[in-house]
Amino acid sequence: MSNKLESYIRPNSVAVIGASTRKGSIGNTTIKNFKDLNFKGKVYGINPRYDEIEGFQCFGSLTDVPAEIDVAIIAVASHLVEAAIRDCVTKRVKFVVIFSSGFAEKGEEGLQKQNEILRLCKENDIRVVGPNTLGAFNIKDQIFLSFTPATIDGISGEIGIVSQSGATGSIIMGMAMEEKLGVTYTLTTGNQMDLNTIDFMEFLISDEDTKIIGTYLEAVPDGDKLRDLADKALVEHKPIVMLKTGRSEAGQKAALSHTASLTGSSRVFEMVTYRHGITLVNGIDGMVDALKVFRSGKRPAGNRVATVVISGATGIMVADKLEDHGLKMATLSQETQNKLLEVVPSYCSVLNPVDIGQTLLDNPILYKHCIETLVETDEVDIVILHLPIGIEKFAYDIIEVAKGTDKPIIVMHTCPEQVIGNVRKILNENYIPAYNSIESAAEAASHLVFYEDAYNNYQINRLTFGEDQSKVTFDFDLKGQTVTEPQVKSILNQMNIPTPKGVVINDVTKLIDQSKHLTYPLVAKIVSPEITHKSDAGGVVLGIKDLDSLMNAFHTIIQNAKEYAPNAIIEGVLIEEMVEGPFLEAFIGVKKDPIFGPVILCGLGGIYVEIMKDVSQSLAPISRQDALRMIQQLKSYPLFTGVRNGLKYNVEGFAEVLVNLSNLAVNLEGNWTELEINPLIVFEEGKGVMALDGLLTFASSEKTKDGVLQ
Amino acid sequence: MSNKLESYIRPNSVAVIGASTRKGSIGNTTIKNFKDLNFKGKVYGINPRYDEIEGFQCFGSLTDVPAEIDVAIIAVASHLVEAAIRDCVTKRVKFVVIFSSGFAEKGEEGLQKQNEILRLCKENDIRVVGPNTLGAFNIKDQIFLSFTPATIDGISGEIGIVSQSGATGSIIMGMAMEEKLGVTYTLTTGNQMDLNTIDFMEFLISDEDTKIIGTYLEAVPDGDKLRDLADKALVEHKPIVMLKTGRSEAGQKAALSHTASLTGSSRVFEMVTYRHGITLVNGIDGMVDALKVFRSGKRPAGNRVATVVISGATGIMVADKLEDHGLKMATLSQETQNKLLEVVPSYCSVLNPVDIGQTLLDNPILYKHCIETLVETDEVDIVILHLPIGIEKFAYDIIEVAKGTDKPIIVMHTCPEQVIGNVRKILNENYIPAYNSIESAAEAASHLVFYEDAYNNYQINRLTFGEDQSKVTFDFDLKGQTVTEPQVKSILNQMNIPTPKGVVINDVTKLIDQSKHLTYPLVAKIVSPEITHKSDAGGVVLGIKDLDSLMNAFHTIIQNAKEYAPNAIIEGVLIEEMVEGPFLEAFIGVKKDPIFGPVILCGLGGIYVEIMKDVSQSLAPISRQDALRMIQQLKSYPLFTGVRNGLKYNVEGFAEVLVNLSNLAVNLEGNWTELEINPLIVFEEGKGVMALDGLLTFASSEKTKDGVLQ
């Protein structure tokens, strides 16, 4: 894919369909950009009214152009787009970018028009960007396939931008450049009927010059692909910063009328970004702030931050903000404090925050001494510096110290723009991320820490999950069939999830023989694919104490079942040993997110899940650490650790079942929709766990709540 | 108080103790400010080495000055401060402002020095600002009592700033002015050993020119005073915007080493600001953003927002952010949509967000038409406008529409500073709050709505709570005495909180007579101020079915008690009717916050409070609405409404007890520390509630958990 996009990004020949002489019009600006940026390739205007526009030769029709065309830009009204595409087909154009709006974003009729041109392009191997897009800004080679005037003082650099929204993409680019951050490419997708944000992210990950990726999404075109490419970016240590909108109901409504996209569940999306090391930001400013900090390339070894401030209040605010973001104020040893005090006057504070007050202006080496000291000690992972005013000397002090260290240094100022002058930009240009607020600096530090955590977790997960887990299969046919309790349990057993000792009996003459290995008390339950509500059918008997009662139970259950559902296939009666307390009843469920696949949930059964909504969740599969964390995150967790009656329950066993069920969810074949263990009996520590009942539902069959609480 | 501060804020004569000729020094800048700002009053330098500094006459000692001094500014090293104060005493100076640091903020020794000068000043009726302060900036009259150079392009206006931190106060002032917001005064307090932030806030509330107050606090000097003055500000509709730091543990540590203050519980603080309409912000930028929006003086009628955007993505982001802040996207009627479509092209979206795209540049009347339409319809309470680029015409369109309406209009741009140019500032100058991010604009809108809610709630609460509730008294002596269960219950009964029917019996011969009005089954409990753990003492018998058993229980309890605590005073045995289900067991507690007084908490008893931490809380007193909201906010609330067993419980009765206990907490005399009903039995709807046991602890006595679960 990536290589194939080369001739869109760096075309040798371009045609502008709808080129115009009217200044300020889309058709004019688009073609004029090639002139203004000294494009090295061939450019052809397509407009029957002119022979030449902005110095480029103009043709009546694309088919008249006597040369190959890499990219055809379509800048005509929506009703003329289809004809333009037909010309592209004739001309065997490789890429088309459609600026025109009036397609899927305008409702059903527009969508039909869009599907028609999509079909045309697919049949003829034409790749399309748009419609309803602002196109591409190749800053590196100074090629704009866009109708935004090429007035941006384009700084080339390391940041690649992909945006579903053209306006947002160009705003991010503009703000990045204003902060003196360089950009490789800004690629916008609009309605993305063919090429989408993921295609372009893939391109940027493969691109040598792009080191960081900033992306704006309203919809995720393909959940699996996003996860795969995020992993790839993580391995190559290319941070992806993402602004995902449409979280709110109102936002989702607005998104639909915007670029016609579904925006997905925000909670699951957060889990995806957490797992795959995508830095999620909350707005355009946050995007630029995050790109800035990753651009430094520095990686923190931990989350301990030291800060040098020139006002006590600033120190307090830094401490507050760091805690908000889950970071820690580093504790400075006496040795480090003494080192600071070699230059810092004794009436200043050399605890962290190091508060040097106005003395900074009295002694020219003081600030640099503090920075060096904090950079050198391994008590500190990240240094945040408060810059008082726009004195360039301080900026160059920081730049010099930064050159000799791998430790991240982040700068922030609290003074107005007119006071800081050019200093923030000097720092940014020199790869020292500098911010105009405490909050932004603290958040930036947290991005670095979050990203390293994700990177390290990914390495662990890679070892844990491996590459090729074999699929879990089952030995029964599922077409339109309800899964019975013994079948679910056999699948659970395949995954080493224990279930009660039991046997299915369908012949009363064999009952004595087949039940002789079971220990009383027992439970008996009807087994029938047609009977899903076993209790309602009188199909469950609990607390069977002896063989006589078992015999009675067997007959009663069969008889009740026949009365309840005369035509049901009765496969037999499941006889199981009854579990005895003390135990806790847990719940484990898996739901399939339509975009990102299986999500595993757990909690304590009954009131805890149903009313208190005390549930942890995670993307599947999960590691043992993930599983333990899920359990520990439950508010009801203290019940496992002996707070109520002094008994401790088997958290490890619970975690193991979570891991195994998550593996099942990932590897189970077939179009299943729901998977559940309810209840999972969690015995005391050292005494195991047991899935008392399970549920597995397939899309083709009806929802089959198989079994009943014991 | 306020009037008294007049001669500090607008002095006629000032002495600068420690005035200096060394450029850039504190002593020089301070006195030079009077010259630079053309101060109309008298200024005297105090420094034995000079006859004149910066054009002002200089004396060897303050006592040599042949005139009255309103304000003495002390700008000498900390060890010379006390001598300077003694001169002020001799000279009968009214106000002293101490710039010098090295006092309470530097530990125990500094605190002693500070207390010494405080004693001196108190004895001699001198009011002090500082030490360790940046002083005062009277922008209105152009008088700086500060060592910050008077280079700020001071715009006078409506915003008064009070800051514990000098640096933060001047940063807020600087940023406000950069945004073209005018300031009346910036008053900083430092260590605030005498005059504190609350004193200055009081001054600003009384000041006619000040319409909005921005304040930075590390500590709250007096919780009750803050609540009183916040109410006063609310009545006068002068919004208070507050930045309170030291929330985090690390921040609290830093605050201690900064201005030597305790920072308090952040959860309680949030409740206080919510109740009293103080707008809490999260940082310095947030402070300036909030001051800006309140400065418009416009008040929304509700929380429905309409927005005009020029990019679909921006519309989505606005919708997301508004939802984050609890606001709603207004629904536009067909009529309003048609009105918009009179000018807006049909391919744009006239749903809310109104997305007019680039067409805004094509038609000069389009933008204004949209604004007018949204301002005119009563479907919309607040209008947020997206400003594309720095075209002044649009700004003046907005300003013109705003002149004719009381509806708040908020503007935001997403383009870089160099693109917006001067336009944001033009809007701000004309009282249209304008922001450079979507987030800021949405948050600003939410401030307006929050503030109106608080204002309206205050009016309701004023009616509910009244002015003079009478104190609750009790007829037993409390000095060093434990409160027994019958005593607690008698207090609860005074507040109309029902308790089980019962009687205290201390003479077995009267048992038959005194118990004859009670219905079996009964409960019997020991009553002794010395026996707090009644069950441990064998002092409780449940389920007493008849007179014989009651007799036995009485004897057993008395005997057990005597064995358990031979010297205890035994007041008798409490005999009560036993409650019968179905019911829920609730918990109500009151804790006293050291700064803000009683906070009332509730939840369901047992596991819900203890393990699930499912608790609601509110400042006392509360209204019936507050009480119902507290109960409804519980996660376990569905248990009251019949979700579990179909039974509905008496939420109204629960709420009434909450209200009554909150009134008790506010009006109960004496130095009590803890007040609790546990359990409160909540019967089914229509069947009442009952406090089964209560706890009341006084500071002088030990914690006395009186009674035990039935």
Interface residues (C-beta under 8 A of the other chain):
Chain A: S101 G102 E105 K106 S163 Q164 S165 G166 A167 T168 I171 G174 M175 M177 E178 Y216 E218 T245 G246 R247 S248 E249 A250 G251 K253 A254 A255 S257 H258 T259 N282 G283 I284 D285 I310 S311 G312 A313 T314 G315 I316 M317 V318 A319 D320 K321 L322 E323 D324 K328 M329 Y347 S349 L351 P353 D355 G357 T414 C415 P416 E417 Q418 V419 S437 I438 E439 I607 Y608 I611 M612 K613 D614 K635 S636 P638 L639 V643 R644
Chain B: S101 G102 E105 K106 S163 Q164 S165 G166 A167 T168 I171 G174 M175 M177 E178 Y216 E218 T245 G246 R247 S248 E249 A250 G251 K253 A254 A255 S257 H258 T259 N282 G283 I284 D285 I310 S311 G312 A313 T314 G315 I316 M317 V318 A319 D320 K321 L322 E323 D324 K328 M329 Y347 S349 L351 P353 D355 G357 T414 C415 P416 E417 Q418 V419 S437 I438 E439 I607 Y608 E610 I611 M612 K613 D614 K635 S636 P638 L639 V643 R644
